[in-house]
Amino acid sequence: QKARSLFVESFYDKVAPPVGHELTENMEKEEANAALMSLVKKLGAKLKNLKFIAGQTDKIKEQGNTESLNRQVTSLKQKVSETNILKLEIQETKFENNESDEEIQHWSEAFDLEIAAIENQIVELMNSERAAKNKMKEENFLEELQQEKAKFEQKLAYDLKLAENKQKEHSTVTVNVNAKLTARIAMVVITLQFVIRQLI
């Protein structure tokens, strides 16, 4: 009977969990759940902050400032990246907690829907930033063109004035020469008339 009792105890030790094993297992599960809940809570805060930042997008797009657009794109990309990293950590923790693939897939798809809208905003912002840069380049080009036009018109006006002054100087010289020549001819005519009268 003593031998049978030892056999039963030995069998129980092999099959039944040791004393406190169930309690330890429950504590580990609770700790794992607490860790998961902490990560989920952290993810919720990141998503909330991400949506808050994204809420400023329309106002920034209306302003059309390239610097502001670039900062918004950078901020959103950074926060989306941080959120995705946390998502992968939560997925891994869920697998460690023996959640089913279907449950994890469902949770992951719900998360992706939240992020998809933000990623669409990033694409729109990048397009707006590109358009704003092109507009700024066009405006700068037109401004340079106007400056070149103004310089050309100024130089043209100066050249025309210079040519006009030279023409006036040339005309004055011509008039003076003509006047002197006319005076000399007149003197010659008068002299000839006087000589003729004396001869007669």
Backbone torsions as a table, in degrees:
resi	resn	phi	psi	omega
1	GLN	NA	-36.3	178.5
2	LYS	-66.0	-40.7	178.3
3	ALA	-63.5	-40.2	179.2
4	ARG	-64.2	-37.7	179.4
5	SER	-65.7	-41.1	177.7
6	LEU	-64.3	-36.6	-179.7
7	PHE	-65.8	-43.1	-179.6
8	VAL	-64.0	-44.1	179.7
9	GLU	-63.4	-40.9	179.5
10	SER	-64.6	-41.5	179.2
11	PHE	-64.9	-40.6	-179.4
12	TYR	-64.6	-40.2	179.2
13	ASP	-62.1	-34.5	-178.2
14	LYS	-77.6	-37.9	-173.9
15	VAL	-91.6	-49.3	-175.8
16	ALA	-78.7	148.7	177.6
17	PRO	-66.3	151.6	179.0
18	PRO	-66.8	165.8	-178.6
19	VAL	-61.0	129.7	179.5
20	GLY	84.2	-4.7	-178.2
21	HIS	-64.0	-45.1	-179.4
22	GLU	-63.1	-39.9	179.1
23	LEU	-64.6	-43.0	179.7
24	THR	-63.8	-41.3	179.8
25	GLU	-62.8	-41.9	178.5
26	ASN	-64.4	-39.6	178.8
27	MET	-65.0	-40.0	178.8
28	GLU	-64.4	-40.5	177.6
29	LYS	-63.2	-42.7	179.5
30	GLU	-63.6	-40.6	178.6
31	GLU	-65.6	-40.9	179.0
32	ALA	-64.3	-42.2	178.5
33	ASN	-65.3	-40.0	179.5
34	ALA	-64.2	-41.0	178.6
35	ALA	-64.0	-41.0	178.9
36	LEU	-64.8	-44.0	179.7
37	MET	-62.9	-36.9	177.9
38	SER	-63.2	-42.6	178.6
39	LEU	-65.9	-42.2	179.6
40	VAL	-63.2	-40.2	178.6
41	LYS	-64.4	-41.7	178.1
42	LYS	-64.0	-40.4	177.9
43	LEU	-63.3	-41.4	178.5
44	GLY	-60.0	-40.5	178.9
45	ALA	-65.8	-40.2	179.6
46	LYS	-66.4	-41.0	177.6
47	LEU	-63.7	-39.9	179.2
48	LYS	-63.9	-43.5	178.5
49	ASN	-66.0	-39.1	179.1
50	LEU	-62.1	-44.1	179.1
51	LYS	-66.7	-35.3	178.4
52	PHE	-63.2	-45.1	178.3
53	ILE	-64.1	-42.8	-179.4
54	ALA	-64.1	-27.8	180.0
55	GLY	-64.9	-16.4	-179.9
56	GLN	-91.0	-2.3	-173.2
57	THR	-62.3	-47.2	-176.3
58	ASP	-59.7	-42.0	-179.9
59	LYS	-63.4	-42.1	-179.5
60	ILE	-66.8	-38.8	179.0
61	LYS	-64.6	-38.6	179.5
62	GLU	-64.0	-37.7	179.6
63	GLN	-66.3	-35.1	176.6
64	GLY	70.3	16.5	179.2
65	ASN	-80.2	125.0	-175.0
66	THR	-64.2	-36.0	179.9
67	GLU	-64.7	-45.7	179.9
68	SER	-65.1	-40.7	178.3
69	LEU	-62.3	-42.9	-179.9
70	ASN	-64.7	-41.6	178.6
71	ARG	-63.6	-41.0	-179.8
72	GLN	-64.2	-44.1	178.1
73	VAL	-60.1	-46.1	-179.1
74	THR	-61.8	-44.8	-179.2
75	SER	-62.7	-46.8	-178.7
76	LEU	-64.4	-43.1	179.0
77	LYS	-60.6	-43.6	-178.9
78	GLN	-63.3	-45.3	-178.3
79	LYS	-69.6	-36.8	176.9
80	VAL	-63.8	-40.8	178.7
81	SER	-63.0	-45.5	178.6
82	GLU	-61.4	-41.7	-178.9
83	THR	-66.5	-39.8	178.3
84	ASN	-64.9	-39.0	177.5
85	ILE	-61.1	-42.9	179.2
86	LEU	-67.0	-35.2	177.3
87	LYS	-60.0	-45.9	179.6
88	LEU	-63.7	-36.4	177.7
89	GLU	-65.5	-40.1	178.6
90	ILE	-67.0	-41.3	178.0
91	GLN	-58.9	-44.2	179.5
92	GLU	-62.9	-41.2	178.7
93	THR	-64.9	-37.4	178.0
94	LYS	-64.1	-40.9	176.6
95	PHE	-63.7	-39.1	177.5
96	GLU	-63.3	-31.1	179.0
97	ASN	-85.8	9.5	175.4
98	ASN	64.2	30.0	172.4
99	GLU	-72.7	152.2	-176.4
100	SER	-72.6	156.3	178.2
101	ASP	-59.9	-37.4	-178.6
102	GLU	-63.9	-43.0	179.8
103	GLU	-64.0	-43.6	-179.2
104	ILE	-66.8	-40.1	178.5
105	GLN	-62.3	-43.6	179.3
106	HIS	-61.9	-45.0	179.5
107	TRP	-63.9	-41.9	-178.6
108	SER	-64.6	-40.8	179.4
109	GLU	-65.5	-38.9	177.8
110	ALA	-63.5	-39.5	177.8
111	PHE	-65.3	-44.6	-177.9
112	ASP	-60.5	-34.4	176.9
113	LEU	-63.7	-38.4	178.9
114	GLU	-63.7	-40.6	-175.5
115	ILE	-79.0	-30.4	-175.5
116	ALA	-56.5	-42.1	-179.4
117	ALA	-63.0	-38.6	179.2
118	ILE	-67.6	-42.3	-179.6
119	GLU	-64.3	-34.8	175.3
120	ASN	-64.3	-38.0	177.5
121	GLN	-63.3	-39.6	179.7
122	ILE	-61.1	-43.5	179.0
123	VAL	-62.0	-44.7	179.5
124	GLU	-62.9	-40.0	179.1
125	LEU	-64.0	-42.2	179.2
126	MET	-63.3	-38.5	176.1
127	ASN	-65.4	-41.4	178.8
128	SER	-65.5	-40.0	178.6
129	GLU	-63.0	-42.6	179.2
130	ARG	-63.4	-42.9	179.9
131	ALA	-65.2	-40.1	179.6
132	ALA	-65.1	-40.2	178.1
133	LYS	-64.6	-42.4	178.4
134	ASN	-63.5	-40.1	179.0
135	LYS	-64.4	-41.5	179.7
136	MET	-64.8	-40.7	177.3
137	LYS	-62.1	-41.9	-180.0
138	GLU	-64.4	-42.8	179.5
139	GLU	-64.5	-41.3	177.9
140	ASN	-63.5	-40.1	179.1
141	PHE	-63.9	-44.3	179.8
142	LEU	-64.9	-37.6	178.4
143	GLU	-64.8	-44.2	177.1
144	GLU	-62.7	-38.6	179.1
145	LEU	-63.7	-42.0	178.5
146	GLN	-64.3	-39.7	178.5
147	GLN	-64.5	-43.3	178.2
148	GLU	-64.0	-38.9	178.4
149	LYS	-63.1	-43.7	180.0
150	ALA	-63.5	-41.3	178.3
151	LYS	-63.3	-43.2	-179.5
152	PHE	-63.4	-43.7	-179.5
153	GLU	-64.9	-38.8	178.6
154	GLN	-64.0	-45.0	179.2
155	LYS	-65.6	-40.5	179.1
156	LEU	-62.4	-43.5	179.1
157	ALA	-62.7	-40.2	178.8
158	TYR	-64.6	-44.6	-179.9
159	ASP	-63.5	-40.6	178.6
160	LEU	-64.7	-41.5	178.8
161	LYS	-63.5	-42.6	179.0
162	LEU	-62.3	-44.6	179.2
163	ALA	-63.9	-38.5	179.6
164	GLU	-64.9	-42.0	178.9
165	ASN	-64.1	-41.5	178.4
166	LYS	-63.7	-39.3	179.5
167	GLN	-65.2	-38.9	178.8
168	LYS	-64.6	-43.6	178.9
169	GLU	-61.1	-42.2	179.2
170	HIS	-64.2	-41.3	179.3
171	SER	-64.4	-40.9	179.9
172	THR	-63.6	-43.7	178.8
173	VAL	-62.1	-43.3	179.9
174	THR	-62.6	-43.1	-180.0
175	VAL	-62.7	-44.0	-179.6
176	ASN	-62.1	-43.1	179.3
177	VAL	-63.4	-44.9	179.9
178	ASN	-62.5	-41.2	-179.5
179	ALA	-63.7	-44.6	179.4
180	LYS	-63.4	-41.6	179.8
181	LEU	-64.2	-41.9	179.4
182	THR	-63.5	-42.2	179.7
183	ALA	-62.7	-41.7	179.5
184	ARG	-64.7	-42.4	178.6
185	ILE	-61.7	-42.2	179.5
186	ALA	-61.9	-42.1	178.8
187	MET	-62.8	-42.3	178.3
188	VAL	-61.8	-43.1	-179.7
189	VAL	-62.2	-46.5	-179.5
190	ILE	-61.7	-42.1	-179.8
191	THR	-63.4	-43.4	179.1
192	LEU	-63.0	-42.6	179.4
193	GLN	-60.8	-42.1	-179.8
194	PHE	-63.2	-42.3	-179.0
195	VAL	-64.6	-43.0	-179.5
196	ILE	-61.9	-41.8	-179.9
197	ARG	-64.0	-37.8	179.7
198	GLN	-67.9	-36.8	-179.8
199	LEU	-67.5	-36.8	-178.9
200	ILE	-72.1	NA	NA
